[in-house]
Amino acid sequence: MVGFSVSRKLSQVQHTPEDDLNFHHKTRFIILILVTLCLSIAQSDTLTLNFTIICMSGDGAQVSNHTALTNLEEMEMTLVNGSGSFKDNVGLMEHKIADGRYSYTPSEKSLLFSLVAVGAMVAVYPVMLLIGKFGSRSVCFWMGMLSAVTTALIPWMAYIGFYPLLVMRFLQGAGLSTGFTLIGIVTRQWSMQVQNALYIAVLTTFFQIGPIFTMPVAGALCTSSLGWPAVYYIHAVVTFGLFVLFYFFYRENPTRHAFVSTKELEKIQRHKGEGKREPVPIRAILTDPVIYSIWISAIGNFMGIQLTMQFSPTYLNKVMGFAVEQTGTFSAIPQIVTFFLKVIAGYAADKAKCCTPQTSVKIYNNLALGGMSLSFLGLAVIPVSEPVLGLCMLIFSCSIIGFNCGAFFRSSAIYAAQHNHFIMGVNSFLNCLAALLAPVIVNIFVANDTWDEWWWVWMVHFIALFGFNIVFQIFGKGVPAEWTKPGYGKRNQVGDIVPSVPKATNGVEEPVA
């Protein structure tokens, strides 16, 4: 029997009885679901402040404006020198935190929201190096623990002062930095070669699952007797539980997972070649125009996503005239639509027989970036007298980008193959950069939220995304790069944790057996 361990030695791979295996040769899908949930809760953790900051500035007494040291001493007096037991003192401190009022200036709010992206940007490269040295399982587990702890501490840090809270937001962002690197690893290691797009589609739904989970939880708890701090504690508990499960069940390499049968392992490794560790050919990657076309598409993708995600409620309320209570519901619709569209698009991209991956990735990129750019052009010309049409176009623009799973993301998985985690790590940096650029671009053109001002915002993004898509149409590819093939170069290398080498498929993928 397998027992309680999900690890096994390489010598045991061919000697595990099929009757002892679980999940009916579908362990790879359990890994897919588990990793998606972990990425989603890490994303949710960073969104908690966005949905509770209104509750935090409620009707209670303003928390003291003393220095952080003074507030910390006051907290220590309550916890250590209180009249009751330590448990009672903690409860008393919790009431003080929940009943307080935390008001921040617009510039302070901007810092609190943007420090998440800064934390993720700063942590991306160190995390990539750590994963190369220690593996994704342990590094992602500890980054998940960091996310859980910092999320649980946010109410307490808010009580102490603004700057301690700022540090927690930075660390929350660092906890999210493993996202795209882990997507690259899981797609390469655990998906079948003919299911790359489906894996990318499902894994990237963490962008949608995060707010879908956090919005109702925050809305319910903020107005309950538990108070807004409960939002953070529940997120922290869920984060802790999911990442403990991740550490127990996840393995980087399916050959070392005791629940993976010989039959399933053969499916996973088909067209990936024999497993062996390889360094990342940094020089070849950084001089390859195909890679730059992927990164250019990625920055356009994230620019569009961050613009609509951050400013859809403002545009619908201030420009198109929808009521505040309606904008929250309308802003959630695209997340749900995109979730389902991504999964369907990913499945269709893998199953398509009408064209090779070389052609497919360009068609999907046209649909994703080209479609979103044209929707921005539509938003630029729809007048305020047609708010429903504007709403429909905005929902369309948010949803059509769901085709990105079969576009540059899939191109990256095929072209960079065993080195895709490096490409995806850079994508993580680009996502954070887009999150910081979105408010800057909007603030350049928008001062009073008029239709004329927003015309410039939509047109700038239309031109950018349209141009970025053209670059990918010229340089994008859907076949493995030369530098992914066996025996390529030994210079300019960084440790690669992905031990598999692709075999050339000439752009044609075989059907699932």
C-alpha positions in Angstrom: 0.0 0.0 0.0 1.1 3.6 -0.5 0.4 4.5 3.1 0.5 8.0 4.3 3.4 9.2 2.1 2.9 10.6 -1.4 6.7 10.5 -2.1 8.6 7.6 -3.6 12.0 6.9 -4.9 12.7 6.7 -8.6 13.5 3.0 -8.2 9.9 2.5 -7.1 8.3 3.9 -10.2 7.9 0.7 -12.1 7.2 -1.4 -9.0 4.0 0.2 -7.7 1.0 -2.1 -8.1 -1.8 -0.4 -10.1 -4.3 -1.5 -7.5 -2.5 0.6 -4.8 -3.0 3.8 -6.8 -5.8 6.3 -6.2 -7.6 8.8 -8.4 -7.9 6.4 -11.4 -4.8 7.7 -13.2 -6.0 11.3 -12.7 -3.6 12.6 -10.1 -2.4 15.3 -12.4 -5.9 16.9 -12.2 -5.8 16.8 -8.4 -2.5 18.7 -8.6 -4.1 21.1 -11.1 -7.0 21.9 -8.8 -4.9 22.1 -5.6 -2.4 24.5 -7.1 -5.2 26.7 -8.6 -6.8 27.0 -5.2 -3.5 27.9 -3.6 -2.8 30.6 -6.1 -6.4 31.9 -5.7 -6.2 32.2 -2.0 -2.9 34.0 -2.2 -4.5 36.4 -4.7 -7.5 36.8 -2.3 -5.3 37.7 0.6 -3.9 40.7 -1.3 -7.5 41.8 -2.1 -8.8 41.8 1.5 -7.8 45.4 2.2 -9.5 46.6 -1.0 -12.8 45.2 0.2 -12.6 46.1 3.9 -11.0 49.6 3.9 -14.5 51.1 3.8 -15.5 49.1 6.9 -12.3 50.0 8.6 -13.2 53.7 8.3 -16.6 53.2 9.8 -18.4 54.9 12.8 -16.1 53.9 15.6 -13.6 56.1 17.5 -10.6 57.2 15.6 -7.6 55.0 16.5 -4.9 57.1 18.2 -2.6 59.0 16.0 0.3 58.4 18.3 3.5 56.9 17.0 3.6 53.2 16.2 5.8 52.6 19.3 3.2 54.3 21.6 0.4 52.2 20.1 2.5 49.1 20.4 3.1 49.8 24.1 -0.6 50.3 24.6 -1.3 46.9 22.9 1.3 45.3 25.2 -0.3 46.8 28.3 -3.7 45.4 27.3 -2.3 41.9 26.5 0.2 41.5 29.3 -1.0 43.7 32.1 -4.7 43.4 31.6 -6.9 42.4 34.5 -8.1 39.1 33.0 -6.5 36.0 31.6 -4.3 36.2 28.5 -7.2 34.8 26.4 -9.6 37.5 27.9 -7.0 40.2 27.2 -6.7 39.0 23.6 -10.4 39.2 23.2 -10.4 42.7 24.7 -7.7 43.7 22.2 -9.7 42.3 19.4 -12.7 44.4 20.4 -10.5 47.5 20.4 -9.2 46.7 17.0 -12.6 46.0 15.5 -14.3 49.0 17.1 -11.6 51.5 16.0 -11.8 53.7 13.0 -8.9 53.8 10.5 -9.0 56.7 8.1 -6.3 57.1 5.5 -5.6 59.9 3.0 -5.9 59.3 -0.7 -2.1 59.1 -1.0 -1.9 56.6 1.9 -4.6 54.5 0.3 -2.6 54.5 -2.9 0.5 53.4 -1.1 -1.4 50.6 0.6 -2.8 49.3 -2.6 0.4 49.7 -4.7 2.8 48.1 -2.1 1.4 44.7 -3.0 2.6 45.0 -6.5 6.0 46.4 -5.4 6.4 43.5 -2.9 5.7 41.0 -5.7 8.1 42.7 -8.1 10.9 42.8 -5.6 10.4 39.1 -4.6 10.1 37.6 -8.1 13.7 37.2 -9.0 14.9 36.0 -5.5 12.0 33.5 -5.5 13.1 32.2 -8.9 16.6 31.7 -7.6 15.3 30.0 -4.4 13.1 27.7 -6.5 16.1 26.8 -8.6 18.0 25.9 -5.5 15.4 24.3 -3.2 12.6 23.4 -5.5 9.0 24.8 -5.9 7.4 22.7 -3.2 9.2 24.1 -0.2 9.6 27.6 -1.5 5.9 28.0 -2.5 4.9 26.5 0.8 6.8 29.0 2.9 5.6 31.9 0.7 2.1 30.7 1.3 2.8 30.7 5.1 4.1 34.2 4.7 0.9 35.2 3.0 -1.2 33.6 5.8 0.7 35.2 8.7 0.8 38.7 7.2 -2.9 38.5 6.4 -3.7 37.5 10.0 -1.5 40.3 11.3 -3.0 43.1 9.2 -5.8 44.1 11.7 -3.2 44.3 14.5 -0.7 46.3 12.4 -3.5 48.7 11.4 -4.0 49.3 15.1 -0.4 50.0 15.7 0.0 52.4 12.8 0.2 53.1 9.1 3.8 52.1 8.5 3.5 48.6 10.1 0.4 48.1 8.0 2.4 49.2 4.9 5.1 46.5 5.7 2.4 43.8 5.9 1.1 44.8 2.5 4.6 44.6 1.0 5.0 41.1 2.5 1.6 40.1 1.2 2.7 41.0 -2.3 5.9 39.0 -1.8 3.7 36.0 -0.9 2.0 36.3 -4.3 5.3 36.4 -6.2 5.5 32.6 -6.9 2.3 32.6 -8.9 3.4 32.7 -12.6 6.6 30.8 -11.9 4.6 28.0 -10.3 2.2 28.0 -13.3 5.1 27.5 -15.6 6.4 24.6 -13.6 3.1 22.8 -13.1 2.2 23.2 -16.8 5.5 21.8 -17.9 5.8 19.0 -15.3 2.2 17.8 -14.8 0.2 18.5 -17.9 0.2 16.3 -21.0 1.8 17.9 -24.0 -1.6 18.0 -25.6 -3.2 19.7 -22.5 -0.9 22.7 -22.1 -3.6 25.3 -22.9 -6.2 23.7 -20.5 -3.7 23.7 -17.7 -2.8 27.4 -18.3 -6.4 28.3 -18.6 -7.4 26.7 -15.3 -4.3 27.9 -13.4 -4.7 31.5 -14.5 -8.3 31.5 -13.3 -6.8 32.5 -9.9 -7.3 36.1 -11.2 -11.0 35.5 -11.2 -11.5 33.0 -8.3 -9.7 35.4 -5.9 -12.2 38.3 -6.1 -15.1 35.9 -6.5 -14.2 34.4 -3.1 -13.2 37.6 -1.3 -16.1 39.9 -2.4 -18.9 38.0 -0.7 -16.8 37.0 2.3 -15.9 40.6 3.0 -19.4 41.9 2.3 -20.9 39.4 4.8 -18.4 39.7 7.6 -18.0 43.5 7.5 -21.6 44.0 8.5 -21.7 41.0 10.9 -21.1 40.9 14.6 -17.7 39.4 13.9 -16.5 42.6 12.3 -14.0 43.4 9.5 -11.0 41.7 11.2 -12.7 38.3 10.7 -12.2 38.8 7.0 -8.5 38.6 7.5 -8.6 35.7 10.0 -10.8 33.5 7.7 -8.5 34.2 4.7 -5.4 33.4 6.9 -7.0 30.1 8.1 -8.0 29.0 4.6 -4.5 30.0 3.3 -2.8 28.0 6.0 -5.0 24.9 5.3 -4.5 25.0 1.6 -0.7 25.4 1.7 -0.3 22.7 4.3 -2.3 20.4 1.9 -0.1 21.7 -0.9 3.1 20.7 1.0 1.7 17.3 1.8 0.3 16.4 -1.6 2.3 18.3 -4.2 5.5 17.0 -5.8 7.5 18.9 -8.4 8.1 15.8 -10.5 5.3 13.2 -11.2 7.9 10.5 -11.2 8.3 11.0 -7.5 4.6 11.0 -6.7 3.3 7.7 -5.3 -0.2 8.2 -6.6 1.0 8.5 -10.2 0.6 5.2 -12.1 2.9 4.0 -14.9 0.1 4.6 -17.3 -0.5 8.2 -16.2 3.3 8.9 -16.1 3.6 7.8 -19.7 0.8 10.2 -20.7 2.5 13.1 -18.9 5.9 12.5 -20.3 4.9 11.8 -23.9 6.8 14.1 -26.3 8.8 15.6 -23.3 11.8 13.3 -23.6 13.9 11.8 -20.9 14.2 13.6 -17.6 17.4 15.3 -16.6 18.3 18.5 -15.0 19.2 21.4 -17.3 20.4 25.0 -16.7 18.5 27.9 -18.2 20.2 29.3 -21.3 19.9 33.0 -20.2 21.8 34.5 -23.2 19.7 32.5 -25.7 16.5 33.6 -24.1 17.4 37.2 -23.8 18.5 37.4 -27.5 15.4 35.6 -28.9 12.8 37.9 -30.6 10.1 35.3 -30.1 10.5 35.6 -26.3 10.3 39.3 -26.5 7.1 39.0 -28.6 5.7 36.9 -25.8 6.6 39.4 -23.1 5.3 42.3 -25.2 2.0 40.5 -25.5 2.0 39.8 -21.8 2.5 43.4 -20.8 -0.4 44.3 -23.2 -2.5 41.6 -21.6 -1.8 42.8 -18.1 -2.3 46.5 -19.0 -5.8 45.7 -20.2 -6.7 43.4 -17.3 -5.4 45.9 -14.6 -7.2 48.8 -16.3 -10.5 47.1 -16.3 -10.1 45.4 -12.9 -9.1 48.6 -11.1 -11.2 51.2 -12.8 -14.4 49.5 -14.1 -16.5 50.6 -11.0 -15.2 54.2 -11.4 -16.0 54.3 -15.1 -19.4 52.8 -14.7 -20.4 55.2 -11.9 -18.7 58.4 -12.8 -18.9 58.4 -16.6 -21.8 56.1 -17.5 -24.0 57.1 -14.5 -24.7 53.7 -12.9 -25.6 53.7 -9.2 -22.8 52.7 -6.7 -24.7 49.7 -5.6 -24.9 48.5 -9.2 -21.3 48.9 -10.1 -20.1 46.2 -7.6 -22.4 43.6 -9.2 -21.7 44.6 -12.7 -17.9 44.5 -12.0 -18.2 40.9 -10.8 -20.0 39.7 -14.0 -16.8 39.7 -16.2 -14.9 37.7 -13.6 -17.5 34.9 -13.8 -17.8 35.0 -17.6 -14.0 35.0 -18.0 -13.6 32.0 -15.7 -15.8 29.8 -17.8 -14.5 31.3 -21.1 -10.9 30.5 -20.1 -11.6 26.9 -19.4 -13.6 26.4 -22.6 -11.0 28.3 -24.7 -8.2 26.2 -23.2 -10.0 22.9 -23.8 -10.7 24.0 -27.4 -7.2 25.1 -28.1 -5.9 21.6 -27.1 -8.5 19.8 -29.1 -8.4 21.9 -32.3 -7.5 19.7 -35.3 -8.0 22.4 -37.9 -4.5 24.0 -37.5 -1.1 23.5 -35.9 -0.1 25.1 -32.6 2.0 27.6 -34.7 -1.2 28.9 -36.3 -3.4 28.4 -33.2 -1.4 30.6 -30.9 -1.7 33.5 -33.3 -5.4 33.0 -33.8 -5.9 33.0 -30.0 -3.7 36.1 -29.6 -5.8 37.9 -32.2 -8.9 37.0 -30.2 -7.4 38.0 -26.8 -5.3 41.1 -27.4 -6.9 42.0 -30.7 -10.4 41.6 -29.3 -9.7 43.6 -26.2 -8.1 46.4 -28.2 -11.1 46.7 -30.4 -13.4 46.7 -27.4 -11.4 49.6 -26.0 -12.0 51.4 -29.3 -15.7 50.7 -28.9 -15.7 52.1 -25.4 -14.0 55.3 -26.8 -16.9 55.9 -29.2 -19.9 54.8 -27.1 -21.6 58.0 -25.7 -22.8 58.4 -22.2 -26.4 58.4 -23.6 -25.9 54.6 -24.1 -24.9 53.3 -20.7 -26.2 49.7 -21.3 -24.2 49.4 -24.5 -21.1 50.7 -22.6 -21.7 48.2 -19.9 -21.9 45.3 -22.4 -18.8 46.5 -24.2 -16.9 46.7 -20.9 -18.0 43.1 -20.0 -16.9 42.0 -23.4 -13.5 43.6 -23.1 -12.9 42.0 -19.7 -14.1 38.6 -20.9 -12.5 38.3 -24.4 -9.0 38.3 -22.8 -9.8 34.8 -21.5 -8.5 33.5 -24.8 -5.0 34.4 -23.7 -4.6 30.8 -22.3 -4.3 29.6 -25.9 -2.3 32.7 -27.1 1.0 33.9 -25.9 0.8 31.8 -22.7 0.5 28.6 -24.7 3.2 29.8 -27.1 5.5 30.3 -24.1 4.7 26.8 -22.8 5.5 25.2 -26.1 8.4 27.4 -27.2 10.3 27.7 -23.9 9.3 24.1 -22.9 11.3 23.1 -19.8 12.5 26.7 -19.3 9.0 28.1 -19.3 9.1 28.8 -15.5 11.7 31.5 -16.2 9.5 33.1 -18.9 6.5 33.0 -16.6 8.5 34.5 -13.7 9.2 37.5 -15.9 5.4 37.6 -16.7 4.8 37.9 -12.9 7.1 41.0 -12.9 5.2 42.4 -15.9 1.9 41.9 -14.2 3.0 43.9 -11.2 4.5 46.6 -13.4 1.1 46.9 -15.2 -0.7 47.1 -11.9 1.5 50.1 -11.0 1.2 51.7 -14.4 -2.6 51.5 -14.7 -3.3 54.4 -12.2 -0.4 56.4 -13.6 -1.8 56.3 -17.1 -5.3 57.0 -15.9 -4.2 60.0 -13.8 -2.3 61.5 -16.8 -5.6 61.9 -18.7 -8.4 61.8 -16.1 -9.0 64.6 -13.6 -12.8 64.9 -13.4 -13.9 61.5 -14.8 -15.5 63.0 -17.9 -16.2 61.1 -21.2 -13.6 63.2 -23.1 -10.9 62.4 -20.6 -11.7 58.7 -20.6 -11.6 58.8 -24.5 -7.8 59.2 -24.2 -7.4 56.3 -21.8 -9.3 53.9 -24.1 -7.5 55.1 -27.2 -4.0 54.8 -25.6 -4.8 51.2 -24.6 -6.4 50.4 -28.0 -3.2 51.5 -29.8 -0.9 49.7 -27.4 -2.7 46.4 -27.4 -3.3 46.5 -31.2 0.4 47.2 -31.8 1.6 44.5 -29.3 -0.6 41.9 -31.0 0.9 42.8 -34.4 4.4 42.1 -32.9 3.3 38.7 -31.8 1.7 37.9 -35.2 5.1 38.6 -36.8 7.4 36.8 -34.3 5.3 34.5 -32.2 5.8 30.7 -32.6 4.2 27.5 -31.5 7.1 25.0 -31.8 10.0 24.3 -29.3 13.0 26.7 -29.5 16.4 25.4 -30.6 17.7 26.2 -27.1 15.3 23.7 -25.5 16.7 20.7 -27.4 19.1 18.2 -25.9 22.7 19.2 -25.6 22.2 23.0 -26.2 25.0 25.2 -24.7 26.5 25.1 -21.3 27.2 28.8 -20.8 25.3 31.8 -19.2 23.2 29.4 -17.1 21.0 29.5 -14.0 19.8 26.4 -12.2 16.7 24.9 -13.7 14.4 22.9 -11.5 12.5 21.4 -14.3 14.1 18.1 -15.3 12.7 17.3 -18.7 13.7 18.0 -22.3 11.2 18.3 -25.1 11.3 16.4 -28.3 10.5 18.3 -31.5 7.0 17.7 -32.7 7.1 19.9 -35.8 4.2 21.9 -34.4 1.8 18.9 -34.5 0.4 17.5 -31.2 -0.9 13.9 -31.0 -4.4 13.3 -29.6 -4.9 12.2 -26.0 -4.6 8.4 -25.7 
